[in-house]
Amino acid sequence: MATVKQVLKTKSDTTVHTIDAEASVYEAVALMSRAEVGALVVMVGDAVCGIVTERDYARKVILQDKASRTTTVCQIMTAPVMSVSLGTSADECMTLMTRHRIRHLPVIEGGRLVGMISIGDMVRHLIDEQQFAIDQLESYVRGPHHDTPTCALTRRSSIPQTLAVRFA
């Protein structure tokens, strides 16, 4: 069972984008756009106090006809923020995200922000785990005669020619 720590190690970009609670919503949206992310961890000093997402912006600014340049992040952020630790299992993360309909989980260890896990990270991890299992099963089925065609269909192998001819 993989942990958040293992999932974070596989990310190509481990940058966690943060914003001060008193920053304007406009600044938050501009930062999300530049960084190409859908959420920012909201900070007061070194402490995590919430999370602001594109969904928060749509529901709490646009739909309520507020001005993004004069509304502060702390007025629309989701707080308290749901978070996980480095030892949390990938399954627990998926359960939290599904049950609470959230797409981002800050990773907090020892009171410090150390990462961010997104639903995309979790899906990528799940696909990698499944592909590993498929590869292991294919290797087992092939046995020592690895050049013998099998019926296993994966994204990494095409239908063996002998089978393709039979089904044509």
Residue pairs with C-beta under 8 A, 6 or more apart in sequence:
1 89
1 90
1 91
2 89
2 90
2 125
2 129
3 86
3 87
3 88
3 89
3 90
4 84
4 85
4 86
4 87
4 88
4 89
4 90
4 93
4 107
4 115
4 117
5 86
5 87
6 90
7 90
7 93
7 117
7 121
7 122
7 125
8 14
8 86
8 107
8 115
8 117
10 121
10 124
10 125
10 128
11 121
14 115
15 35
16 41
16 106
16 113
16 114
16 115
16 116
17 31
17 32
17 35
17 37
17 40
17 41
17 116
18 40
18 41
18 42
18 43
18 113
19 27
19 28
19 31
19 40
19 41
19 42
19 43
19 52
19 73
20 42
20 43
20 44
20 73
21 42
21 43
21 44
21 49
21 50
21 72
21 73
21 74
21 77
22 72
22 73
22 74
23 72
23 73
24 68
24 69
24 70
24 71
24 72
24 73
25 52
25 57
25 61
25 66
25 68
25 69
25 71
25 72
25 73
25 75
25 76
26 68
26 69
27 73
28 40
28 52
28 57
28 73
29 54
29 57
29 68
31 40
32 38
32 39
32 40
32 54
38 53
38 54
38 103
38 104
38 118
39 51
39 52
39 53
39 54
39 103
39 104
39 116
39 118
40 51
40 52
40 53
40 73
41 48
41 50
41 51
41 81
41 106
41 113
41 116
42 48
42 49
42 50
42 51
42 52
42 73
42 74
42 77
42 79
42 81
43 49
43 113
46 112
47 111
48 81
48 83
48 106
48 108
48 113
49 74
49 77
49 79
49 81
50 73
50 74
50 77
50 78
50 79
50 80
50 81
51 77
51 78
51 79
51 81
51 104
51 106
52 73
52 76
52 77
52 78
53 78
53 103
53 104
56 76
56 77
56 78
57 68
57 76
60 66
60 75
60 76
61 67
61 68
61 71
61 76
81 106
82 96
82 100
82 102
82 105
83 105
83 106
83 107
83 108
84 92
84 93
84 96
84 105
84 106
84 107
84 108
84 117
85 107
85 108
85 109
86 107
86 109
86 114
86 115
90 122
90 125
90 126
93 105
93 117
93 122
94 122
94 126
96 102
96 105
97 103
97 105
97 119
97 122
103 118
103 119
104 116
104 117
104 118
104 119
105 116
105 117
105 118
106 113
106 115
106 116
107 113
107 114
107 115
107 116
107 117
108 114
131 154
131 155
131 156
134 152
134 154
135 154
135 156
137 152
138 150
138 152
138 154
138 157
139 146
141 150
141 152
142 148
142 150
149 160
149 161
149 162
149 163
150 160
151 160
151 163
153 159
159 167
